[in-house]
């Protein structure tokens, strides 16, 4: 019998944790502590991947992760060719929303999986197009006052208070929330790991 592998999420994001749990996974959470502002890359898509790799690498080097599969993710919103992360304060969040409304951006989420048992890794960036609605100044003020946009990349969420201000998306909704499960499956497969073998409570089939 082969023991079930431990999945480690190198992120403090409750949204990412929730997506994994909904998909039948039970990851252990270890926050990376990576200084995101200290890293840079050529394009928003590359930046998202570099940040994800940095988070996964930092956690994979910790003593308690030996033999586990470490997943790192990071999201940025690409608008006008620029990578927009979490707004610094309410003023920036307000300005961000006033510039985004009625427009289209691309949410880029970098993913990196490291198998600490053998050092192999796989990484890629998933992209989802987001069509922003046109909230009024009053609605934007109320949303910023809720505090939610200060804690998320791009100053918006698809599964929170700003959902009514998103007219639609093209692509994977989970990617906008914080993690693309289809991409995670493909990255695990590159490391010869089946995502179904990571399901919480997954038993070993008879005869194996």
C-alpha contacts under 8 A as a table, 3 or more apart, distances in Angstrom:
res1	aa1	res2	aa2	distance
1	X	204	X	7.26
1	X	208	X	6.92
4	X	197	X	7.12
4	X	198	X	6.66
5	X	67	X	7.63
5	X	68	X	6.10
5	X	69	X	7.13
5	X	198	X	6.55
6	X	27	X	7.05
6	X	28	X	7.54
6	X	67	X	7.61
6	X	68	X	4.87
6	X	69	X	6.19
6	X	198	X	7.72
7	X	26	X	7.21
7	X	27	X	4.79
7	X	28	X	6.24
7	X	68	X	5.90
7	X	69	X	4.90
7	X	70	X	6.05
7	X	71	X	7.43
7	X	198	X	7.54
8	X	27	X	5.13
8	X	28	X	4.67
8	X	29	X	5.72
8	X	30	X	6.84
8	X	65	X	7.53
8	X	68	X	6.78
8	X	69	X	5.98
8	X	70	X	4.66
8	X	71	X	6.06
9	X	17	X	7.49
9	X	27	X	5.97
9	X	28	X	6.05
9	X	29	X	4.86
9	X	30	X	6.22
9	X	31	X	7.78
9	X	70	X	6.03
9	X	71	X	5.01
9	X	72	X	6.35
10	X	29	X	6.17
10	X	30	X	5.14
10	X	31	X	5.13
10	X	32	X	5.56
10	X	55	X	6.12
10	X	56	X	5.87
10	X	59	X	6.20
10	X	70	X	6.68
10	X	71	X	5.82
10	X	72	X	4.98
10	X	73	X	7.43
11	X	16	X	7.78
11	X	29	X	6.71
11	X	30	X	6.53
11	X	31	X	4.95
11	X	32	X	6.53
11	X	55	X	7.68
11	X	72	X	6.62
11	X	73	X	7.04
12	X	29	X	7.13
12	X	30	X	7.41
12	X	31	X	5.50
13	X	16	X	5.40
13	X	17	X	6.43
13	X	178	X	7.94
14	X	17	X	5.01
14	X	18	X	5.97
15	X	18	X	5.03
15	X	19	X	6.29
15	X	177	X	6.39
15	X	178	X	6.44
16	X	19	X	5.17
16	X	20	X	6.38
16	X	177	X	7.17
16	X	178	X	5.36
16	X	179	X	5.81
17	X	20	X	5.28
17	X	21	X	6.22
17	X	27	X	7.45
18	X	21	X	5.12
18	X	22	X	6.07
19	X	22	X	5.16
19	X	23	X	6.33
19	X	174	X	7.31
19	X	179	X	7.27
19	X	181	X	7.98
20	X	23	X	5.10
20	X	24	X	6.65
20	X	25	X	5.32
20	X	26	X	7.03
20	X	27	X	7.39
20	X	181	X	7.78
21	X	24	X	5.19
21	X	25	X	4.83
21	X	26	X	5.68
21	X	27	X	7.65
22	X	25	X	7.20
23	X	199	X	7.84
24	X	199	X	5.00
24	X	200	X	5.62
25	X	198	X	6.25
25	X	199	X	4.86
25	X	200	X	5.07
26	X	199	X	7.35
26	X	200	X	5.57
30	X	59	X	6.88
31	X	59	X	7.40
32	X	55	X	5.26
32	X	56	X	7.32
32	X	58	X	5.82
32	X	59	X	5.46
33	X	55	X	7.62
33	X	58	X	7.97
34	X	54	X	6.99
34	X	55	X	6.03
34	X	58	X	7.30
35	X	38	X	5.60
35	X	39	X	7.44
36	X	39	X	5.70
36	X	51	X	6.66
37	X	40	X	7.71
39	X	47	X	7.85
39	X	50	X	7.75
39	X	51	X	7.09
40	X	47	X	6.04
40	X	50	X	7.79
41	X	44	X	7.37
41	X	46	X	5.81
41	X	47	X	4.74
41	X	50	X	7.15
42	X	46	X	6.30
42	X	47	X	6.88
43	X	46	X	5.13
43	X	47	X	6.08
43	X	81	X	7.70
43	X	82	X	7.87
43	X	83	X	7.70
44	X	47	X	4.95
44	X	48	X	6.18
44	X	76	X	6.88
44	X	77	X	7.69
44	X	78	X	6.11
44	X	81	X	7.35
44	X	82	X	6.54
44	X	83	X	4.88
44	X	108	X	7.08
45	X	48	X	5.28
45	X	49	X	6.48
45	X	108	X	5.71
45	X	109	X	7.48
45	X	110	X	7.21
45	X	125	X	6.22
45	X	127	X	7.93
46	X	49	X	5.13
46	X	50	X	6.09
46	X	110	X	7.87
46	X	125	X	7.55
47	X	50	X	5.04
47	X	51	X	6.08
47	X	83	X	7.93
47	X	110	X	7.84
48	X	51	X	5.27
48	X	52	X	6.22
48	X	73	X	7.83
48	X	74	X	5.50
48	X	75	X	5.73
48	X	76	X	6.28
48	X	108	X	6.40
48	X	109	X	5.67
48	X	110	X	4.43
48	X	111	X	7.93
48	X	125	X	6.86
49	X	52	X	5.05
49	X	53	X	6.10
49	X	73	X	7.76
49	X	74	X	7.22
49	X	109	X	7.20
49	X	110	X	3.93
49	X	111	X	6.12
49	X	112	X	7.26
49	X	123	X	6.95
49	X	124	X	6.14
49	X	125	X	5.71
50	X	53	X	5.10
50	X	54	X	6.13
50	X	110	X	7.34
51	X	54	X	5.05
51	X	55	X	6.25
51	X	73	X	7.37
51	X	74	X	5.94
51	X	110	X	7.15
52	X	55	X	5.22
52	X	56	X	6.22
52	X	72	X	4.78
52	X	73	X	4.38
52	X	74	X	5.05
52	X	110	X	5.32
52	X	111	X	5.45
52	X	112	X	5.61
53	X	56	X	5.18
53	X	57	X	5.92
53	X	72	X	6.34
53	X	73	X	7.69
53	X	110	X	7.93
53	X	111	X	7.22
53	X	112	X	5.28
53	X	123	X	7.19
54	X	57	X	5.14
54	X	58	X	6.09
54	X	72	X	7.79
55	X	58	X	5.27
55	X	59	X	6.41
55	X	72	X	5.34
55	X	73	X	7.29
56	X	59	X	5.35
56	X	60	X	5.92
56	X	70	X	5.95
56	X	71	X	5.80
56	X	72	X	4.36
56	X	73	X	7.78
56	X	112	X	6.36
56	X	113	X	6.88
56	X	114	X	6.77
57	X	60	X	5.06
57	X	61	X	6.32
57	X	114	X	7.48
58	X	61	X	5.53
58	X	62	X	7.17
59	X	62	X	5.43
59	X	65	X	7.33
59	X	70	X	7.24
60	X	65	X	5.97
60	X	66	X	7.53
60	X	70	X	6.17
60	X	114	X	7.04
60	X	116	X	6.31
61	X	65	X	7.39
62	X	65	X	5.87
62	X	66	X	7.70
63	X	66	X	6.19
65	X	68	X	5.46
65	X	69	X	7.95
65	X	70	X	7.73
65	X	116	X	7.20
66	X	116	X	5.78
66	X	117	X	6.60
67	X	115	X	7.12
67	X	116	X	5.06
67	X	117	X	4.26
68	X	115	X	6.24
68	X	116	X	5.58
68	X	117	X	6.59
69	X	113	X	6.68
69	X	114	X	5.68
69	X	115	X	4.66
69	X	116	X	6.18
69	X	117	X	7.98
70	X	112	X	7.96
70	X	113	X	5.50
70	X	114	X	5.12
70	X	115	X	6.52
70	X	116	X	7.37
71	X	111	X	7.13
71	X	112	X	5.70
71	X	113	X	4.59
71	X	114	X	6.67
72	X	110	X	7.96
72	X	111	X	5.78
72	X	112	X	5.10
72	X	113	X	6.47
73	X	109	X	6.60
73	X	110	X	5.35
73	X	111	X	4.64
73	X	112	X	6.49
73	X	178	X	7.55
73	X	179	X	6.95
74	X	109	X	5.44
74	X	110	X	5.26
74	X	111	X	6.98
74	X	178	X	7.51
75	X	85	X	7.21
75	X	107	X	6.95
75	X	108	X	5.53
75	X	109	X	4.15
75	X	110	X	6.31
75	X	153	X	5.99
75	X	178	X	6.67
76	X	83	X	5.66
76	X	84	X	5.40
76	X	85	X	4.98
76	X	107	X	6.00
76	X	108	X	5.39
76	X	109	X	6.50
76	X	153	X	5.42
76	X	154	X	6.27
77	X	82	X	7.86
77	X	83	X	5.57
77	X	84	X	4.95
77	X	85	X	6.49
77	X	105	X	6.68
77	X	106	X	5.77
77	X	107	X	4.48
77	X	108	X	6.04
77	X	153	X	6.51
77	X	154	X	4.99
78	X	81	X	5.81
78	X	82	X	5.34
78	X	83	X	4.76
78	X	84	X	6.21
78	X	105	X	5.76
78	X	106	X	5.08
78	X	107	X	6.12
78	X	108	X	6.99
79	X	82	X	5.38
79	X	83	X	6.78
79	X	84	X	7.34
79	X	104	X	7.65
79	X	105	X	5.10
79	X	106	X	6.82
80	X	105	X	7.97
84	X	87	X	7.82
84	X	153	X	6.76
84	X	154	X	5.50
85	X	152	X	7.31
85	X	153	X	4.28
85	X	154	X	5.28
85	X	155	X	7.54
86	X	149	X	7.50
86	X	150	X	5.97
86	X	151	X	6.06
86	X	152	X	5.26
86	X	153	X	4.44
86	X	154	X	5.89
86	X	155	X	5.93
87	X	90	X	7.46
87	X	92	X	5.66
87	X	93	X	5.37
87	X	96	X	7.94
87	X	149	X	7.41
87	X	150	X	5.58
87	X	151	X	7.78
87	X	152	X	7.98
87	X	153	X	7.62
87	X	154	X	7.35
87	X	155	X	6.26
88	X	92	X	6.27
88	X	93	X	7.53
88	X	150	X	7.01
89	X	92	X	5.42
89	X	93	X	6.29
89	X	150	X	6.49
90	X	93	X	4.97
90	X	94	X	6.10
90	X	144	X	6.16
90	X	145	X	7.60
90	X	147	X	7.91
90	X	150	X	6.97
91	X	94	X	5.21
91	X	95	X	6.31
92	X	95	X	5.10
92	X	96	X	5.94
93	X	96	X	4.98
93	X	97	X	6.27
93	X	144	X	6.62
93	X	149	X	6.60
93	X	150	X	6.81
93	X	155	X	6.11
94	X	97	X	5.32
94	X	98	X	6.30
94	X	140	X	6.57
94	X	141	X	6.85
94	X	144	X	6.49
95	X	98	X	5.14
95	X	99	X	6.26
96	X	99	X	5.23
96	X	100	X	6.16
96	X	155	X	7.36
97	X	100	X	4.97
97	X	101	X	6.00
97	X	140	X	6.87
97	X	155	X	7.53
98	X	101	X	5.72
98	X	137	X	7.64
98	X	140	X	7.75
100	X	103	X	5.47
100	X	104	X	7.35
100	X	105	X	7.86
100	X	132	X	6.60
101	X	132	X	5.34
101	X	133	X	5.51
101	X	134	X	4.77
101	X	135	X	6.78
102	X	131	X	7.36
102	X	132	X	5.37
102	X	133	X	5.07
102	X	134	X	5.10
103	X	131	X	6.17
103	X	132	X	5.54
103	X	133	X	7.47
104	X	129	X	6.98
104	X	130	X	5.59
104	X	131	X	4.55
104	X	132	X	5.98
105	X	129	X	5.90
105	X	130	X	5.27
105	X	131	X	6.68
105	X	132	X	7.83
106	X	127	X	6.38
106	X	128	X	5.53
106	X	129	X	4.41
106	X	130	X	5.77
107	X	127	X	5.64
107	X	128	X	5.23
107	X	129	X	6.28
107	X	130	X	6.88
107	X	154	X	7.96
107	X	175	X	7.65
107	X	176	X	6.09
108	X	125	X	6.45
108	X	126	X	5.81
108	X	127	X	4.65
108	X	128	X	6.73
108	X	175	X	7.77
108	X	176	X	7.88
109	X	125	X	5.46
109	X	126	X	5.36
109	X	127	X	6.54
109	X	175	X	6.38
109	X	176	X	7.62
109	X	178	X	6.85
109	X	179	X	6.90
109	X	180	X	7.87
110	X	123	X	7.42
110	X	124	X	5.91
110	X	125	X	4.18
110	X	126	X	6.43
111	X	123	X	5.46
111	X	124	X	5.51
111	X	125	X	5.91
111	X	126	X	7.73
111	X	179	X	7.68
111	X	183	X	7.91
111	X	184	X	7.28
112	X	121	X	7.11
112	X	122	X	5.78
112	X	123	X	4.16
112	X	124	X	6.69
112	X	187	X	7.77
113	X	121	X	5.54
113	X	122	X	5.43
113	X	123	X	6.31
113	X	184	X	7.93
113	X	187	X	6.73
113	X	188	X	7.01
114	X	119	X	6.59
114	X	120	X	5.91
114	X	121	X	4.31
114	X	122	X	6.70
115	X	118	X	5.96
115	X	119	X	5.52
115	X	120	X	5.41
115	X	121	X	6.16
115	X	191	X	7.39
116	X	119	X	5.01
116	X	120	X	7.25
120	X	191	X	6.88
121	X	191	X	7.02
122	X	187	X	5.64
122	X	188	X	7.67
122	X	190	X	6.79
122	X	191	X	7.13
123	X	187	X	6.69
124	X	183	X	7.92
124	X	187	X	7.91
126	X	175	X	6.76
126	X	180	X	6.88
126	X	183	X	7.06
127	X	171	X	7.30
127	X	172	X	7.87
127	X	175	X	7.24
128	X	169	X	6.86
128	X	170	X	5.81
128	X	171	X	4.80
128	X	172	X	6.06
128	X	173	X	7.46
128	X	175	X	6.80
128	X	176	X	6.72
129	X	169	X	5.43
129	X	170	X	4.97
129	X	171	X	6.53
130	X	166	X	7.35
130	X	167	X	8.00
130	X	168	X	6.28
130	X	169	X	4.54
130	X	170	X	6.64
131	X	166	X	6.11
131	X	167	X	5.50
131	X	168	X	5.27
131	X	169	X	5.85
132	X	165	X	6.29
132	X	166	X	4.66
132	X	167	X	5.56
132	X	168	X	7.29
133	X	165	X	4.91
133	X	166	X	5.16
133	X	167	X	5.10
134	X	165	X	6.69
135	X	138	X	7.92
135	X	139	X	5.71
135	X	140	X	6.27
135	X	165	X	6.05
136	X	139	X	5.08
136	X	140	X	6.21
137	X	140	X	5.09
137	X	141	X	6.12
138	X	141	X	5.06
138	X	142	X	6.22
139	X	142	X	5.10
139	X	143	X	6.12
140	X	143	X	5.05
140	X	144	X	6.11
141	X	144	X	5.22
141	X	145	X	6.07
142	X	145	X	5.04
142	X	146	X	6.43
143	X	146	X	5.21
143	X	147	X	7.22
143	X	148	X	7.28
143	X	149	X	7.49
143	X	161	X	7.06
143	X	162	X	7.08
144	X	147	X	5.51
144	X	148	X	6.82
144	X	149	X	6.18
144	X	150	X	7.68
146	X	149	X	7.91
147	X	150	X	5.76
147	X	151	X	7.54
148	X	151	X	5.87
148	X	152	X	7.22
148	X	155	X	7.74
148	X	156	X	7.63
148	X	161	X	7.55
149	X	152	X	5.60
149	X	153	X	7.93
149	X	154	X	7.75
149	X	155	X	4.10
149	X	156	X	5.31
149	X	157	X	7.55
150	X	155	X	6.12
151	X	155	X	7.28
152	X	155	X	5.37
152	X	156	X	6.30
152	X	157	X	7.03
153	X	156	X	6.90
156	X	162	X	5.95
157	X	160	X	5.42
157	X	161	X	7.21
157	X	162	X	5.81
157	X	163	X	6.48
157	X	176	X	7.44
157	X	177	X	6.50
158	X	162	X	6.65
158	X	163	X	4.95
158	X	166	X	7.28
158	X	173	X	7.74
158	X	176	X	6.63
158	X	177	X	6.03
159	X	162	X	7.66
159	X	163	X	5.94
159	X	177	X	6.83
160	X	163	X	5.67
161	X	164	X	7.17
162	X	165	X	5.29
162	X	166	X	6.94
163	X	166	X	5.42
164	X	167	X	7.45
166	X	169	X	7.88
169	X	173	X	7.34
172	X	175	X	5.41
172	X	176	X	7.14
172	X	180	X	6.69
173	X	176	X	5.31
173	X	177	X	6.53
173	X	180	X	7.84
174	X	177	X	4.93
174	X	178	X	6.16
174	X	179	X	5.48
174	X	180	X	5.18
174	X	181	X	6.97
175	X	178	X	5.07
175	X	179	X	4.53
175	X	180	X	4.30
175	X	181	X	7.76
176	X	179	X	7.14
179	X	184	X	7.89
180	X	183	X	5.35
180	X	184	X	6.18
181	X	184	X	4.91
181	X	185	X	6.13
182	X	185	X	5.14
182	X	186	X	6.43
183	X	186	X	5.05
183	X	187	X	6.18
184	X	187	X	5.13
184	X	188	X	6.13
185	X	188	X	5.21
185	X	189	X	6.17
185	X	194	X	7.37
185	X	195	X	5.85
186	X	189	X	4.99
186	X	190	X	6.35
187	X	190	X	5.09
187	X	191	X	6.72
188	X	191	X	5.12
188	X	192	X	6.42
188	X	193	X	5.07
188	X	194	X	6.49
188	X	195	X	6.77
189	X	192	X	4.76
189	X	193	X	5.07
189	X	194	X	5.89
189	X	195	X	7.72
190	X	193	X	7.39
193	X	197	X	7.55
194	X	197	X	5.45
194	X	198	X	7.22
195	X	198	X	5.28
195	X	199	X	6.98
196	X	199	X	5.38
196	X	202	X	7.96
197	X	202	X	6.69
198	X	202	X	7.08
199	X	202	X	5.28
204	X	208	X	6.83
205	X	208	X	5.83
